[in-house]
Amino acid sequence: MSAPLRRRYVDGRHGQVHLRVAQPEASTGHRPLVCFHLSPVSGVVYERFLAEMGRDRLAVAPDTPGYGASDPPAVPPTIADYAQAMGDVLDALAIRECDIVGYHTGSKIAVALAIARPAAVRHLVLIGAPVYTHEELARMRAHLARNFEPTEDGAHLVDYWRAVLNWRGPGQTLGMIMQGFPDALRGAERRAWGHRAAFEWSHADHLPQVDQPVLVLNPRDDLWEYTPRAVACLKHGRVVNLPDWGHGFLDLHTAEVGRLVRRFVDHAELPEAGPA
């Protein structure tokens, strides 16, 4: 049976941080699992996954500062700034050791936190870990790091909806997309801050500094082409291609993802390829 999902706030360096939390009634001895979302949405993308993982451990998904229901920073943050803010969450929850899942921008925050707090972060599961050429990075910046300008006729909403549909995952329903769509619009002028921070921070530079075991999941989404290059940057890890999954896979294949993650963080099993 899935664990009930709760919401709460903790105090951080930028104000209040909103959390989604699931956990069993009694302690099971498993390390907590902390999940960082992609930009520009929120921890809403993890709700079903939290309920699954919360059956046997504390499972937490913060909204990073400026996204979802978390207070924003005063100035545009770096990935290191986001990682420090997520460290505040660990401290507020008295989490001394944990495993981390990071999705797209969240994968960079996860790596930065693992480097900053090697004794606290034991395993990393990264959903997308792109390594770009200079030309690819320039295209990404031009497309995703620009300001989001609202229009009086609401055309900006349709434009963004079409952009999201362009990367609709296999089996992902419109209802699933709508679950995160409002949060993707909430940040206004801060909406691109996560992307800008991500594009200034390189997996190629930082993954080689990670001593913890790393499992990189590569669903067929907008980072499918760039993530396999991360294999050359890993000390202890593997990239697993998931060509039949895409955006929405945490909702559509929750139990399968749960088995993959549990085998990795609890038993150090690295899958060869594909879902278990």
Backbone as a ProteinNet text record, in pm:
[ID]
protein_1_A
[PRIMARY]
MSAPLRRRYVDGRHGQVHLRVAQPEASTGHRPLVCFHLSPVSGVVYERFLAEMGRDRLAVAPDTPGYGASDPPAVPPTIADYAQAMGDVLDALAIRECDIVGYHTGSKIAVALAIARPAAVRHLVLIGAPVYTHEELARMRAHLARNFEPTEDGAHLVDYWRAVLNWRGPGQTLGMIMQGFPDALRGAERRAWGHRAAFEWSHADHLPQVDQPVLVLNPRDDLWEYTPRAVACLKHGRVVNLPDWGHGFLDLHTAEVGRLVRRFVDHAELPEAGPA
[TERTIARY]
85	0	88.2	51.1	127.1	120.4	225	227.2	150.8	83.5	13.8	111.9	71.9	155.5	114.8	211.8	188.2	267.6	226.8	298.4	336.5	453.8	498.9	600.7	638.8	740.1	853.1	974.3	1086.6	1149.4	1224.7	1291	1427.5	1461.1	1590.9	1649.5	1762.6	1833.5	1760.5	1667.9	1592.3	1447.4	1414.4	1276.2	1225.4	1095.4	1036.9	1053.7	1077.5	1088.1	972.1	896.9	782.2	826.6	776.3	813.5	691	706.7	614.5	684.6	613.7	676.7	588.3	648.9	579.9	671.5	614.3	696.2	610	672.8	597.4	564.8	472.3	434.1	547.8	625.5	736.4	866.3	976.3	1106.4	1143.2	1204.7	1244.9	1396	1469.6	1614.6	1672.6	1587.2	1637.4	1670.5	1773	1807.4	1694.7	1676.7	1580.6	1621.1	1520	1540.4	1491.3	1578.1	1544.2	1549.5	1444.5	1426.1	1420.7	1506.9	1513.6	1453.7	1363.9	1286.9	1360.4	1307.2	1357.3	1298.4	1359.8	1307.1	1215.4	1108.4	1071.4	950.2	938.7	819	842.3	809.3	818.1	822.4	820.7	818.9	692.8	595.8	473.5	504.4	614	646.7	679	706.9	745.4	631.8	510.8	409.6	384.3	360	335.1	459	574.2	699.9	724.4	697	712.4	622.2	498.1	405.5	454.9	518.6	577.3	698.3	792.2	913.9	888.7	785.3	753.2	697.1	675	629.2	733.7	862.4	965	1077.6	1057.3	1157.8	1096.8	1160	1122	1157.6	1061.2	1081.3	1035.4	1122.9	1098.2	1127	1041	1066	1046.1	1153.2	1139.6	1110.2	1040.8	1036.8	1161.2	1247.6	1367.8	1329.2	1410.7	1373.3	1334.2	1217.2	1164.1	1070.7	1054.5	965	858.8	747.1	638.8	594.8	589.8	544.7	659.1	784.1	899.3	930	973	1010.1	1129.7	1137	1246.6	1369.2	1486.7	1605.9	1590	1670.7	1664.9	1729.6	1826.7	1898.3	1907.5	1933.8	1942.6	2049	2013.6	2107.6	2192.7	2300.2	2380.6	2339.3	2391.3	2365.5	2419.5	2534.8	2589	2494.5	2430.6	2333.4	2214	2162.7	2052.1	2094	2215.1	2262	2271.9	2319.3	2324.5	2184.9	2088.1	1949.9	1893.1	1929.6	1883.9	1955.9	2079.4	2147	2074.8	2018.2	1936.3	1817.7	1759.4	1646.1	1691.2	1806.1	1856.8	1875.8	1931.4	1954.5	1822.7	1725.5	1597.1	1524.8	1545.2	1481.4	1570.7	1686.8	1782.8	1823.1	1841.3	1884.7	2037	2098.7	2244.6	2300.5	2224.3	2262.1	2139	2156.8	2042.8	2091.1	1998.3	2018.6	1940	1985.3	1924.8	1887.6	1770.5	1728.7	1725.5	1785.3	1783	1740.6	1644.5	1582.9	1625.3	1699.3	1745.4	1818.8	1766.1	1833.6	1860.3	1766	1783.3	1901.9	1941.7	2058.9	2185.4	2190.9	2308	2310.3	2194.2	2186.2	2228.9	2185.4	2220.7	2371.8	2435.7	2580.2	2653.4	2610.2	2674.1	2662.9	2547.5	2529.9	2614.3	2624.8	2706.4	2853.4	2900.2	3039.2	3058.8	2960.7	2972.5	2956.1	2872.9	2845.5	2865.3	2989.4	3013.6	2975.2	2979.7	2942.9	2791.8	2717	2570.8	2504.2	2556.7	2494.1	2561.8	2483.6	2541.9	2531	2418.2	2397.2	2326	2354.7	2288.8	2217.7	2091.2	2016.4	1986.6	2043.1	2026.8	1938.4	1830.6	1741.6	1783.9	1865.1	1925.1	2048.2	2162.3	2286.6	2358.3	2309.1	2357.7	2499.8	2572.5	2704.3	2696.9	2712.6	2690.1	2821.5	2817.1	2921.3	2893.9	2989.9	2970.1	2853.2	2840.5	2732.4	2596.1	2588.7	2462.4	2423.7	2519.5	2491.2	2439.9	2496.2	2449.3	2304.4	2268.2	2128.3	2035.8	2077.7	1995.7	1972.2	2076.8	2061.8	1963.3	1976.4	1889.5	1744	1721.7	1585.1	1521.5	1597	1538	1572.9	1680.1	1723.4	1673.1	1586.9	1535.5	1418.3	1389	1278.7	1145.5	1054.6	919.9	828.5	791.1	714.6	566.1	480.7	336.8	280.3	176.8	109.5	-35.6	-93.5	-230.1	-331	-306	-402.1	-378.9	-279.1	-253.1	-181.8	-131.6	-64.4	57.7	119.6	237.1	201.5	77	33.6	21.4	-33.2	-45.8	91.8	179.8	314.7	385.5	374.3	442.1	375.3	243.9	172.2	219.4	234.1	281.5	425.1	506.3	644.4	649.4	562.9	557.5	509.7	408.5	356.6	460.9	552.2	656.3	741.6	754.2	832.3	744	619.8	527.3	580	584.6	637.3	537.2	582.9	492.5	392.2	264.7	160.4	126.2	197.3	170.8	41.5	-54.8	-184.3	-181.3	-282.1	-292	-312.4	-384.3	-403.1	-272.5	-185.2	-53.8	26.1	20.2	92.6	35.9	-95.7	-159	-122.9	-87.3	-53.6	62.4	160.9	274.6	272.3	179.4	178.4	160.1	69.6	55.1	183.2	252.8	375.6	483.4	481.6	580.4	561.8	445.3	415.9	426.9	441.2	429.3	545.9	663.1	782.6	793.9	711.2	716.9	859.9	915	1049.2	1156.9	1124.6	1221.8	1217.9	1128.4	1105.3	1230.2	1313.6	1432.9	1555.7	1544.4	1662.7	1726.1	1643.8	1697.7	1774.9	1719	1788.1	1919.5	1915.3	2037.3	2146.7	2107.1	2205	2260	2171.6	2213.8	2311.5	2288.7	2374.6	2510.2	2523.6	2652.9	2732	2676.5	2735.9	2743.6	2860.3	2884.5	2898.5	2819.9	2839.9	2979.4	3030.8	3163.5	3270.8	3253.3	3349.4	3331.1	3207.1	3178.8	3156.2	3100	3078.7	3208.3	3323.5	3446.2	3486.3	3427.5	3458.1	3370.6	3273.9	3178.5	3234.6	3254	3304.4	3192.9	3070.3	2958.6	2914	2847.8	2789.5	2680.6	2678.5	2585.2	2513.6	2380.6	2298.2	2232.5	2262.6	2204.1	2096.2	1972.3	1860.5	1839.9	1831.1	1821.2	1695.6	1579.4	1457.9	1467	1382.6	1384.8	1307.9	1375.4	1316.5	1410.8	1402.2	1482	1631.1	1671.5	1814.5	1866.9	1785.5	1821.2	1953	1971.2	2088.9	2217.5	2207.1	2325	2370.9	2281	2311.5	2410.6	2408.2	2504.3	2650.8	2681.2	2818.8	2868.2	2775.5	2814.3	2891	2880.5	2947	3097.3	3155.4	3299.2	3338.4	3240	3267.1	3247.9	3198.6	3161.6	3276.6	3305	3401.5	3339.5	3219.2	3151.4	3004.7	2973.1	2834.9	2810.4	2687.2	2645.3	2532.3	2527.7	2416.3	2327	2199.2	2102.1	2003.3	2005.7	1912.2	1775.3	1672.3	1533.8	1452.9	1470.7	1413	1261.2	1197.2	1051	984.3	1063.6	1010.6	1042.9	965.5	989.2	935	909.5	847.7	717.1	693.7	576.6	604.9	726.7	753.7	744.7	767.1	752.9	608.5	513.3	372.1	329	381.5	337	403.7	525	602.8	657.4	572.7	616.7	678.5	612.4	663.9	796	807.7	933.3	1048.6	1022.2	1126.8	1162.7	1061.1	1086.6	1177.8	1156.9	1243.1	1385.6	1400.9	1534	1607.8	1539.3	1602.5	1634.7	1541.9	1567.3	1686.4	1693.3	1804.7	1937.8	1936.7	2060.2	2097.7	2007.7	2044.3	2053	1979	1979.1	2077.7	2102.1	2183	2298	2318.9	2429.3	2422.6	2301.4	2285.4	2270.3	2358.3	2350.1	2290.6	2172.9	2111.7	2193.9	2188.6	2260.4	2192.1	2060	1984.3	1837	1757.1	1613	1556.2	1424.9	1359.7	1363	1364.2	1366.6	1225.5
-119.9	0	124.5	221.2	345.1	422.3	497	581.3	709.9	764.7	892.6	1005.3	1098.5	1212.8	1332	1393.8	1512.5	1629.3	1749.2	1869.4	1947.8	2009.5	2089.2	2191.4	2281.4	2381.5	2371.4	2403.5	2424.1	2558.1	2612.7	2740.2	2717.4	2803.1	2795.9	2934.3	2941.1	3069.4	3167.7	3121.8	3210.4	3227.4	3178	3181.9	3041	3022.9	2891.5	2802.1	2674.1	2573.1	2476	2457.5	2367.9	2225.6	2129.8	1989.3	1902.3	1798.6	1685.1	1569.9	1503.8	1403	1279.6	1161.5	1035.2	947.5	870.3	784.8	677	565.6	459.8	501.9	428.8	461.6	436.7	332.8	299.7	297.5	324.8	325.6	187	183.4	56.7	42.3	146.4	140.8	183.5	209.2	254.5	404.1	441.8	583.9	661.7	788.4	873.9	891.6	917.2	945.4	1087	1171.9	1311.4	1334.4	1397.1	1405.7	1551.1	1586.9	1722.4	1724.5	1818.1	1821.4	1893.4	1882.8	1953.8	2095.4	2182.3	2317.9	2316.5	2399.5	2496.7	2451.7	2324.2	2278.2	2273.6	2162.4	2153.5	2007.1	1982	1845.2	1768.7	1833.7	1763.9	1645.4	1650.6	1541.3	1412.5	1421.1	1302.9	1245.7	1298.3	1260.7	1110.8	1045.9	901.3	824.7	870.1	803.9	815.3	930.4	946.5	849.8	837	745.4	601.5	565.5	432	413.7	505.7	491.2	512.9	589	614.8	495	385	263	209.4	233.2	173.4	270.5	400.4	499.9	639.6	734.3	873.8	915	967.9	1015.1	1160.1	1248.2	1392.4	1453.8	1544.3	1620.6	1769.4	1845.1	1989.9	2060.3	2171.5	2267	2353.5	2355.8	2437.6	2585.9	2668.6	2808.7	2880.1	2944.6	3016.7	2936.2	2806	2719.4	2660.3	2620.2	2564.7	2662.5	2614.9	2699.1	2742.1	2732	2777.1	2923.2	2994.1	3134.3	3146.9	3257.1	3273.9	3337.9	3314.7	3391.1	3536.7	3622	3765	3791.2	3708	3724.7	3588.4	3585.6	3457	3367.1	3243.4	3154	3075.1	3019.3	2921.9	2781.4	2680.3	2543.3	2522.4	2580	2570	2633	2744.9	2809.1	2716.1	2656.4	2562.4	2445.9	2395.4	2282.2	2321.5	2442.2	2487	2496	2542.8	2551.1	2412.7	2314	2177.2	2116.7	2160.1	2120.6	2172.7	2293	2347	2255.8	2198.3	2106.7	1983.3	1927.1	1811.4	1847	1964	2005.3	2024.6	2087.1	2112.7	1983.4	1880.3	1750.3	1656.4	1704.3	1624.9	1497.3	1510.9	1398.1	1399	1297.4	1289.9	1212.3	1115.9	1039	1019.4	1022.5	1004.8	959.4	914	890.9	998.6	1032	1144.9	1103.9	1150.2	1142.9	1285.5	1307.1	1439.3	1429.2	1511	1505.9	1630	1613.7	1722.9	1829.5	1949.8	2048.8	1991.1	1913.8	1849.4	1755.8	1700.4	1612.5	1692	1815.2	1898.7	1944.1	1976.9	2011.3	1892.1	1771.6	1650.1	1627.9	1644.1	1624.4	1728.7	1853.7	1959.7	1931.9	1882.4	1851.8	1731.8	1632.6	1515.2	1552.2	1646.8	1691.9	1773.2	1857.6	1944.2	1865.8	1759.2	1682.8	1532.6	1492.3	1352.5	1252.4	1293.5	1201.7	1185.3	1284	1279.8	1209.8	1228.5	1172.8	1040.8	931.4	798.5	744.5	767.8	722.3	832.6	837.5	933.3	858.7	893.5	849.1	974.4	982.6	1101.2	1067	1142.2	1125.6	1230.4	1188.1	1280.6	1346.3	1329.4	1394.9	1441.9	1548.3	1586.3	1641.1	1603.9	1662.2	1722.1	1854.2	1926.4	1968	1982.5	2055.7	2205.3	2288.3	2433	2478.9	2420.9	2459.3	2418.1	2297.5	2251.3	2336.9	2371.8	2454.4	2591.4	2648	2777.4	2768.9	2660.3	2643.1	2626.9	2552.6	2533.2	2666	2743.9	2874	2962.3	2964.7	3050.3	3007.7	2878.3	2826.1	2829.1	2792.5	2769.2	2874.6	2948.7	3043.5	3185.1	3202.4	3336.6	3369.8	3499	3543.6	3493.6	3467.2	3422.3	3544.1	3593.7	3717.8	3688.7	3721	3700.4	3798.7	3756	3840.6	3858.9	3970.9	4001.6	3900.7	3843.3	3747.6	3604.4	3586.4	3452.9	3359.5	3412.7	3327.2	3257.6	3318.8	3257.1	3125.1	3114.7	2989.3	2878	2911.4	2812.8	2772.9	2870.3	2840.4	2743.3	2767.6	2678.2	2541.2	2537.3	2409.7	2326.7	2390	2319	2270.2	2350.5	2309	2186.7	2183.6	2068.6	1945	1961.5	1848.6	1793.3	1876.8	1831.8	1721	1721.8	1619.9	1530.1	1514.9	1426.8	1282.8	1219.6	1084.7	979.8	857.5	748.5	718.7	727.9	700	815	924.4	1038.9	1107.3	1113.7	1172.1	1323.6	1389	1534.4	1569.2	1483.9	1507.5	1503.7	1411.3	1405.7	1532.2	1578.5	1700.6	1819.8	1825.9	1937.2	1940.6	1825	1821.8	1915.6	1921.4	2008.5	2138.7	2153.3	2271.1	2401.7	2411.3	2538.6	2581.4	2486	2521.7	2569.5	2518.5	2560.6	2705.7	2762.9	2901.4	2998.4	2947.8	3032	3127.1	3090.6	3166.7	3302.4	3328.5	3456.5	3485.2	3600.1	3636.6	3544.6	3470.3	3377.5	3240.2	3221.7	3089.7	3031.1	3113.6	3065.4	3055.4	3092.8	3093.9	2955.6	2852	2717.4	2674.2	2702.4	2668.5	2746.6	2875	2953.8	2899.9	2864.9	2807.1	2675.9	2594.1	2464.2	2478	2576.1	2590.9	2653	2707.2	2759	2654.6	2535.1	2430.3	2303.3	2241.6	2131.1	1997.3	1897.2	1761.1	1709.9	1747.8	1701.2	1746.2	1864.3	1915.9	1856.9	1824.8	1791.3	1642.2	1567.1	1424.7	1350.8	1383.3	1313.8	1335.1	1434.6	1459.7	1378.3	1304.7	1230.1	1091.7	1063	932.4	833.4	884.4	796.9	718.2	603.1	530.6	614.8	609.1	690.2	600.5	608.3	543.2	652.8	655.7	755.6	687.1	733.3	683.3	777.4	721.1	802.5	766.4	820.2	799.9	879.5	844.5	911.3	1044	1143.1	1276.8	1376.6	1501.9	1604.2	1596.7	1513.5	1496	1360.4	1283.1	1148.9	1146	1241.1	1243.8	1277	1356.8	1412.5	1335.8	1258.5	1191.4	1075.6	993.3	882.3	925.5	1050.3	1098.7	1104.1	1102.6	1110.9	987.7	876.7	753.4	774.8	858.8	883.9	966	1024.4	1111.5	1041.2	917.5	849.1	766.7	784.9	698.8	564.1	569.7	449	458.8	413.4	424.8	372.9	391.5	339.9	426.1	439.3	503.4	393.2	398	299	366.5	329.4	385	319.9	403.4	357.8	407.6	346.8	401.7	396.9	315.4	305	396.6	469.4	562.6	705.9	801	941.7	1022.8	1151.6	1232	1166.5	1167.5	1100.2	959.9	910	770.3	746.2	849.5	830.6	802.3	851.6	822.6	692.3	665.6	550.1	419.9	427.8	308.3	318.9	364.1	394.6	274.6	161	42.6	-3.5	2	-40	51.7	182.8	276.4	251.8	226.1	196.6	76.6	-29.4	-146.3	-114.3	-37.6	2.8	79.7	177.1	263.1	184.7	102	24.1	-69.8	-139	-230.9	-156.9	-36.3	41.3	97.3	170.1	238.7	144.1	32.9	-59.6	-174.4	-214.5	-334.4	-312.2	-187.4	-152.6	-229.5	-265.9	-334.3	-233.2	-240.9	-154.7	-235	-198.2	-273.1	-259.8	-363.7	-359.5	-263.1	-278.8	-192.5	-219.1	-112.7	-129.4	-145	-131.2	-141.5	-281.9	-294.4	-426.2	-478
0	0	0	-80.4	-88.6	42.1	71.2	189.9	162.8	263.1	243	219.5	135.4	102.1	187.1	249.4	331.7	276.4	314.7	276.3	401.1	395.1	509.4	460	548	517.9	620.1	574.9	665.5	630.1	723.1	700.2	637.5	541.3	475.1	458.2	391.1	377.1	287.4	203.5	115	159.4	277.4	323.8	346.1	327.8	350.8	227.8	255.5	150.9	166	57.7	58.8	27	104.2	88.4	68.1	-12.5	-15.2	53.8	144.4	229.3	236.3	226.9	250.3	333.8	425.7	510	575.6	614.7	683.3	826.3	887.3	1024.7	1122.7	1098.8	1187.2	1108.7	1176.6	1111.3	1059.7	941.2	880.3	871.2	905.2	897.8	764.5	665	535.8	541.6	467.5	459	392.1	430.6	359.9	213.7	130.9	-11.2	-37	-90.6	-115.9	-266.9	-321.3	-466.7	-512.3	-607	-661	-801.4	-825.5	-949.6	-1061.7	-1180.6	-1297.6	-1301.3	-1379.8	-1400.2	-1522.9	-1521.2	-1419.9	-1337.8	-1304.2	-1234.6	-1083.8	-1018.7	-873.5	-834.1	-705	-654.6	-688.6	-752.7	-791.8	-883.3	-959.2	-1051.5	-977.6	-847.5	-770.4	-686.1	-694.2	-595.8	-590.4	-703.4	-701.6	-657.8	-702.8	-666.1	-516.1	-456.4	-311.9	-236.4	-282.5	-216	-223.1	-334.6	-349.6	-258.8	-264.9	-185.8	-37	-4.2	135	208.9	138.7	206	302.9	274.5	360	397.4	373.2	412.3	403.2	468.2	450	307.8	234.4	97.6	90	42.2	46.7	-89.3	-133.8	-256.1	-225.4	-208.9	-189	-322	-313.7	-425	-411.7	-513	-501.1	-493.8	-428.9	-406.7	-535.4	-529.1	-644.7	-730.6	-699.9	-776.5	-685.1	-746.1	-667.2	-561	-436.5	-325.8	-235.3	-282.3	-204.1	-232	-127.5	-143.2	-237.5	-313.7	-410.2	-347.1	-406.4	-367	-409.7	-350.9	-387.2	-522.1	-558.3	-684.8	-752.7	-883.7	-952.8	-889.9	-855.5	-788.3	-887.2	-835.6	-907.8	-863.8	-931.3	-886.6	-745.4	-715.1	-579	-477.4	-514.1	-424.3	-399.4	-506.3	-489.5	-399.6	-419.4	-339.3	-191.6	-163.4	-24.7	35.3	-44.1	3.6	31.7	-50.3	-24.8	95.2	119.2	242.1	365.3	354	463.4	493.3	387.4	406.3	484.2	447.2	522	669.1	694.7	833.3	907.5	842.2	907.3	941.9	860.5	884.9	965.7	1008.9	1086.1	1011.6	879.3	796.7	791.2	848.6	851.9	732.7	682.8	564.3	478.8	346.7	258.3	121.7	41.7	-100.3	-174.7	-294.4	-366.5	-508.1	-551.2	-690.6	-744.5	-861.2	-923.8	-1068.3	-1108.5	-1241.7	-1319.8	-1429.5	-1516.2	-1434.1	-1417.6	-1333.1	-1194.8	-1145.2	-1015.3	-1009.9	-1125.7	-1126	-1096.2	-1143.6	-1116.9	-971.7	-917.2	-774.9	-690.3	-730.4	-657.2	-656.6	-772	-780.6	-696.9	-705	-626.6	-477.2	-433.7	-291.7	-251.5	-339	-309.6	-293.6	-374.3	-363.6	-235.2	-202.3	-84.7	45.5	42.3	164.4	138.3	118.1	82	190.5	315.9	422.9	436	387.8	401.2	284.5	163.9	43.5	10.6	10.7	-5.6	-147.8	-214.8	-352.2	-429.9	-561	-649.7	-761.3	-783	-900.6	-981.7	-1100.8	-1185.2	-1303.5	-1320.4	-1436.2	-1538.5	-1632.8	-1727.5	-1668.2	-1734.5	-1691.7	-1817.2	-1879.2	-2011.7	-2011.1	-2113.5	-2140.1	-2280.2	-2289.4	-2414.2	-2481.1	-2612	-2683	-2665.4	-2703.3	-2692.1	-2779.3	-2897.2	-2987.9	-2931.7	-2876.7	-2818.1	-2698.9	-2617.3	-2500.3	-2542.2	-2646.4	-2695.2	-2740.8	-2809.7	-2853.3	-2734	-2632.3	-2513.6	-2441.7	-2428.5	-2363	-2439.4	-2569.7	-2650.4	-2639.7	-2624.6	-2624.1	-2485.7	-2381.5	-2250	-2145.5	-2164.2	-2061.7	-2086.5	-2184.8	-2213.2	-2120.9	-2109.4	-2025.2	-2079.8	-1988.3	-2023.1	-2018.2	-2134.5	-2141.9	-2163.5	-2065.5	-2085.4	-2187.5	-2256.6	-2355.5	-2313.6	-2353.5	-2311	-2362.3	-2479.8	-2534.4	-2486.1	-2400	-2346.3	-2442.7	-2553.9	-2652.3	-2592.5	-2491.1	-2429.3	-2362.3	-2315	-2252	-2355.2	-2469.8	-2577.7	-2629.6	-2642.9	-2691.2	-2598.3	-2468.3	-2374	-2371.8	-2380.7	-2386	-2505.3	-2618.4	-2737.8	-2719.2	-2652.5	-2627.6	-2536.5	-2435.5	-2346.2	-2422.1	-2504.7	-2581.9	-2678.4	-2721	-2813.2	-2752	-2617.9	-2549.8	-2463.6	-2503.4	-2433.2	-2435.7	-2318.9	-2310.8	-2354	-2387.9	-2426	-2314.4	-2346.5	-2249	-2156.9	-2166.7	-2079.4	-2122.6	-2033.3	-2065.8	-2049.2	-2106.8	-2088.7	-1942.7	-1870.4	-1727.4	-1650.3	-1687.7	-1623.5	-1652	-1775.8	-1811.6	-1734	-1721.6	-1651	-1503.4	-1446.7	-1304.8	-1272.9	-1363.4	-1338.6	-1414.6	-1509.3	-1596.9	-1520.3	-1423	-1351	-1279	-1215.1	-1144.9	-1241.6	-1364.6	-1463.7	-1504.8	-1475.6	-1513.2	-1397.1	-1274.2	-1156	-1136	-1184.7	-1150.2	-1216.2	-1320	-1392.8	-1437.2	-1396.8	-1443.2	-1385.3	-1278.5	-1219.7	-1286.1	-1378.8	-1436.3	-1501.4	-1561.3	-1631.5	-1541.8	-1415.5	-1329.3	-1315.5	-1304.5	-1290.9	-1413.9	-1532.8	-1656.3	-1669.2	-1635.3	-1647.6	-1556.2	-1434.2	-1341.6	-1396.3	-1452	-1504	-1619.3	-1704.6	-1822	-1787.9	-1666.8	-1621.4	-1543.4	-1529.9	-1445.1	-1527.6	-1533.9	-1627	-1556.2	-1602	-1551.5	-1585.3	-1701.2	-1741.5	-1642.7	-1582.7	-1486.1	-1347.3	-1311.3	-1172.3	-1145	-1238.8	-1213.5	-1178.2	-1239.4	-1200.3	-1053.9	-986.4	-845.5	-750.7	-804.2	-721.4	-691.4	-563.1	-522	-489.5	-470.5	-438.6	-562.5	-543.3	-656	-723.5	-857.9	-936.3	-1036.5	-1036.8	-1138.5	-1220.8	-1350	-1440.1	-1522.9	-1511.1	-1590.5	-1708.4	-1826.8	-1948.3	-2026.2	-1985.4	-2066.1	-2195.4	-2290.6	-2420.4	-2409.6	-2354.4	-2343.3	-2409.8	-2372.4	-2439.2	-2407.7	-2311.4	-2281.7	-2327.1	-2397.1	-2441.9	-2519.7	-2606.3	-2693	-2617.5	-2509.8	-2446.1	-2321.4	-2261.7	-2136	-2149.5	-2255.6	-2262.4	-2253.3	-2287.1	-2278	-2132.8	-2037.9	-1896.9	-1851.5	-1924.5	-1881.1	-1867	-1950.4	-1943.7	-1821.3	-1752.3	-1638.1	-1503.9	-1505.4	-1382.1	-1326.5	-1197.5	-1129.7	-1094.9	-1036.8	-988.9	-1030.3	-1149.6	-1191.4	-1330.6	-1374.2	-1503.9	-1558	-1689.2	-1758.1	-1813.1	-1779.1	-1824.3	-1918.4	-2044.8	-2141.6	-2127.3	-2133.5	-2117.5	-2237.1	-2353.8	-2476.3	-2482.8	-2400.8	-2403.1	-2301.3	-2225.7	-2126.7	-2169.5	-2119.8	-2145.7	-2030.4	-2053.1	-1948	-1905.3	-1774	-1719.1	-1670.4	-1688.3	-1652	-1501.9	-1420.3	-1276.1	-1236.9	-1314.5	-1291.4	-1356.8	-1476.2	-1553.4	-1511	-1460.4	-1426.6	-1284.2	-1194.6	-1058.7	-988.9	-994.8	-925.1	-983.8	-1118.4	-1181.2	-1140.5	-1139	-1097.3	-950.9	-870.1	-729.9	-711.9	-791.9	-781.8	-823.9	-933.1	-977.5	-867.9	-810.3	-711.5	-584.8	-538.7	-416.9	-434.7	-547.5	-569.9	-571.2	-620.6	-626.7	-490.1	-425.5	-300.9	-181.7	-185	-71.7	-89	-214.8	-237.5	-335.6	-379.2	-470	-601.3	-647.6	-774.8	-886.8	-984.4	-1101.4	-1216.6	-1265.8	-1376.5	-1503.1	-1584.6	-1713.3	-1809.4	-1826.1	-1917.9	-1898.1	-1917.1	-1915.6	-1776.5	-1761.2	-1631.1	-1577.8	-1445.4	-1380.2	-1360.4
[MASK]
++++++++++++++++++++++++++++++++++++++++++++++++++++++++++++++++++++++++++++++++++++++++++++++++++++++++++++++++++++++++++++++++++++++++++++++++++++++++++++++++++++++++++++++++++++++++++++++++++++++++++++++++++++++++++++++++++++++++++++++++++++++++++++++++++++++++++++++++++++

